[in-house]
């Protein structure tokens, strides 16, 4: 089976990062991995809805050699649970200054901004997006964020926008086809 996804050539070039490809991708949560709405129950508990498409995209990204990173301004048990369920190792919660959180994390991973993608939807994400090789926003993002994004997804936030971003990075870095083929044959180790 041949992949059916296509992206404009100039976008694919940008999404390649430097010669060896992107190494990490930073994702916001509210307004990127969720639709941005926060449901609060009587006891003050917050509820969030996450897309399984986005979750699988983040797993594929990691399998494709691009480390997914979550940096979010809120710290909610639902977000921590989702990050843990996906097996994401690098996450920062309740972060006011996302750049201050990202800089040492990227240094720890040995990754330069020229090898990073960032996906956000509002002003706190701008410092990351302006430094990243590839900046991505969902269509509901604030106007200033959409204006600096190299790609605005067709899929809405919380409904596959992050998956679209993951697919773009995997296609651009030459890893999408092999991951797709692996899913067509078996998911149980080759049996």
Secondary structure, DSSP 8 states (H G I E B T S, - for coil): --------HHHHHHTT-STT---EEEE-STTTTS-S--EE-TTS-EE----HHHHHHHHHHHHTT-EEEEE-S---HHHHHHHHHTT--EEE-S-S-HHHHHHHHHHHHT--GGGEEEE-SSGGGHHHHHHSSEEEE-TTS-HHHHHH-SEE-SS-TTTTHHHHHHHHHHHHTT-HHHHHHHHHH-SSS--
